[in-house]
Amino acid sequence: MAGPPRLLDLGCGGGRNTTVLAETGLAFFGMDFAHRPLLAARARPGVGPSRLVQASMKALLPFRDDTFSLVTAFTSLENVTEDERLEGLAREVRRVLCPGGLFFAYFLTPDDGYYLPLINRDSMGRNLTYDPVTDLRQRVYRVEELGALFEPSFSLLESETFSFPDVRSGAVHQRRLASAIWQRRAEAGEPA
Ligand SMILES: C[S@@+](CC[C@H](N)C(=O)[O-])C[C@H]1O[C@@H](n2cnc3c(N)ncnc32)[C@H](O)[C@@H]1O
């Protein structure tokens, strides 16, 4: 495909990471299901309206096969709470990535000091949360748990956890998030 390599940020929100991601030299595409944050992202430097797409991560991604070299998700996978939806998303991310393409996720873990008291572990072992402050129902993942759901489509290259104090709702919490980089698996007969 002509032009610079492309980067898709899933659940880009108001584009907190947009300027930095746009500075990578990759052609930046942001996707979010909410209209309002996309308007804020649109005002960020280096992002044209044609590169911001309103669509849900829970549906088929509105991009052609082999479009992106890198797909990222910064604290947005938490909104995909069902295993089958996440497996579907993994298949879609794999489909839109070029051979050898990477998927980077930064996500809340069940050890996160803010979410820990809000976790309700269900009979399937999923760590579900309800935050009355934001009225959001989410799911927090361990790296291995996300890995198991992405495994058929991806190989884990590296992962890291981050722990830092953070003020939220007027109190200090020891936050614990993780990042992981997965590589799209090659299909039979395709170069790795
Ligand atoms: C915590 S915010 C993170 C925003 C941004 N990635 C950042 O780091 O600043 C989560 C974002 O995911 C978006 N989101 C939630 N569910 C989604 C879905 N099903 N499809 C696409 N975006 C979704 C929300 O609208 C929100 O902008």
The ligand as an SDF file (V2000), in Angstrom:
LIG
                    3D

 27 29  0  0  0  0  0  0  0  0999 V2000
  -10.3230    5.6260   29.3790 C   0  0  0  0  0  0  0  0  0  0  0  0
  -10.6970    6.2640   27.7920 S   0  0  0  0  0  0  0  0  0  0  0  0
   -9.0520    6.2450   27.0580 C   0  0  0  0  0  0  0  0  0  0  0  0
   -8.9380    7.2350   25.9370 C   0  0  0  0  0  0  0  0  0  0  0  0
   -7.5570    7.3270   25.3060 C   0  0  0  0  0  0  0  0  0  0  0  0
   -7.1500    6.0490   24.7340 N   0  0  0  0  0  0  0  0  0  0  0  0
   -6.5430    7.8180   26.3090 C   0  0  0  0  0  0  0  0  0  0  0  0
   -5.6590    7.0400   26.7080 O   0  0  0  0  0  0  0  0  0  0  0  0
   -6.6300    9.0020   26.6850 O   0  0  0  0  0  0  0  0  0  0  0  0
  -11.5240    4.9070   26.9750 C   0  0  0  0  0  0  0  0  0  0  0  0
  -12.0340    5.2670   25.5850 C   0  0  0  0  0  0  0  0  0  0  0  0
  -12.5850    4.0860   24.9890 O   0  0  0  0  0  0  0  0  0  0  0  0
  -13.7460    4.4610   24.2660 C   0  0  0  0  0  0  0  0  0  0  0  0
  -14.6010    3.2910   24.0720 N   0  0  0  0  0  0  0  0  0  0  0  0
  -15.3150    2.6280   25.0020 C   0  0  0  0  0  0  0  0  0  0  0  0
  -15.9770    1.5970   24.4540 N   0  0  0  0  0  0  0  0  0  0  0  0
  -15.6770    1.6130   23.1300 C   0  0  0  0  0  0  0  0  0  0  0  0
  -16.0540    0.8040   22.0260 C   0  0  0  0  0  0  0  0  0  0  0  0
  -16.8720   -0.2390   22.1650 N   0  0  0  0  0  0  0  0  0  0  0  0
  -15.5420    1.0930   20.8090 N   0  0  0  0  0  0  0  0  0  0  0  0
  -14.7070    2.1530   20.6360 C   0  0  0  0  0  0  0  0  0  0  0  0
  -14.3180    2.9620   21.6480 N   0  0  0  0  0  0  0  0  0  0  0  0
  -14.7910    2.6890   22.8780 C   0  0  0  0  0  0  0  0  0  0  0  0
  -14.3790    5.5440   25.1240 C   0  0  0  0  0  0  0  0  0  0  0  0
  -15.2820    6.3550   24.3820 O   0  0  0  0  0  0  0  0  0  0  0  0
  -13.1540    6.2930   25.6180 C   0  0  0  0  0  0  0  0  0  0  0  0
  -12.8240    7.3490   24.7460 O   0  0  0  0  0  0  0  0  0  0  0  0
  1  2  1  0
  2  3  1  0
  2 10  1  0
  3  4  1  0
  4  5  1  0
  5  6  1  0
  5  7  1  0
  7  8  2  0
  7  9  1  0
 10 11  1  0
 11 12  1  0
 11 26  1  0
 12 13  1  0
 13 14  1  0
 13 24  1  0
 14 15  1  0
 14 23  1  0
 15 16  2  0
 16 17  1  0
 17 18  1  0
 17 23  2  0
 18 19  1  0
 18 20  2  0
 20 21  1  0
 21 22  2  0
 22 23  1  0
 24 25  1  0
 24 26  1  0
 26 27  1  0
M  CHG  2   2   1   9  -1
M  END
$$$$
